[in-house]
């Protein structure tokens, strides 16, 4: 079973930046669909929202409108690591951030990049807090 580990969360002020990392010891992300989801921990029953996805096979990326132009998802093949660069952060970006992945599903990745039920493996999350 693939275990994902996210790091890089923390506290930042509005307008600041953070960079999240996602690794999976013993698993390669080649030809995987990898995504970042987030869930606002202050809202009971809130589902996870997909915000950025990359298909590592061709580096196609997809972004939710809430982060487009501010966040960037990348994949470093040499380090086998998926990153989420978060810039110009807002208070509304405060959430638990999760890395998720599925294998060899280029079509699903392209057509349903933020459908959480499609993803096979998940990390435990890393918390991001943005204050004004």
C-alpha positions, 0 to 999 in steps of 0.5 A: 500500500502506498503511504504518502507523507506531506511536509511543509505546513506551518503558519504564515501571514497574508501575502506570504508563501509556503511550499508543501512537499509530498513523498512516498518511500518505495513508490515512484510517482512516474505516470501518476496523477497527483493532487493536493486537496484541502479541508477547512478544519473549522467547518464541521463536515466539510469535504476535501476540496481539490485545488491542484493536480498534476499528471506526472506523465506529461506534467499537465496541471489543473487548478481550482479557481480559488488558487489559480495564479497563486499556487503551483504544483510541480513534480521533481522526477529526480527527487520523486517529490510532488510540491505545492508552492503557495504564494500570495496566501489568504486567510481563506487558504487556512486548512489541512492540506492532503496529498493524494495519488492514483496510478496510470489514470491519465484520462481520469486525471484530465477529466476529473482532476478534483474528484476525491473518490478517484484517488487511491492513496492519501497522506495524513495531511499537513496544517497551514494557518494564514493570519492577517 
